[in-house]
Amino acid sequence: MKLAPRDYAGVESRAHCLADAAAVEAALDRMAAAIGERLGDKDPLILCVMTGAVVVAGLLIPRLNFQCRIDYVHASRYQGATRGGDLAWRHRPSEAIRGEHVLVLDDILDEGVTLDHIIRACHEDGAASVTSAVLVAKQRPHACEADVIGLEMPDRYLYGYGLDYKDYFRNAPGIYAVADADV
């Protein structure tokens, strides 16, 4: 559902900031250090999970102090909705990951279904190893766990720093919980 411009202020004014920009930037620094410890000597291929992780990747990758290459994977269950549905593959870089040490980088670990599918696909496609990193993990059970987590957040609908609300607000300067009335 596309929001009309008049709907923007209402959603933002009712949202609650759970992590400001300073907290998110500190989490990105911690993530970079943890990823460096795991993959710094492996010449990894970073798979940015489109679309939310594009913001995370743009802020995290310059913090990595080792050589790496970048590609992307596009698989989504949300497609602009607030509830996940069936997984839709738009781009799966099967040949590019064969024999590679892969870092799957995503914005959020919600239910873990998308990340689980992507990790399994990387193994099926012959990755030498797969490490996963997410900026935010919700405090709830997941289909899989991420290896590196920037921030843990309550099980609320969140937006900001790549996370979206109906395809909007990925550029918000913090992580915000949407008011229950807006979900």
Secondary structure by P-SEA (a helix, b strand, c coil): ccccccaaaaaaaaccccccaaaaaaaaaaaaaaaaacccccbbbbbbccccaaaaaaaccccccccbbbbbbbbbcccccccccccccccccccccccccccccccccccaaaaaaaaaaaaaacccbbbbbbccccccccccccccccccccccccccccccccccccccccbbbcccccc
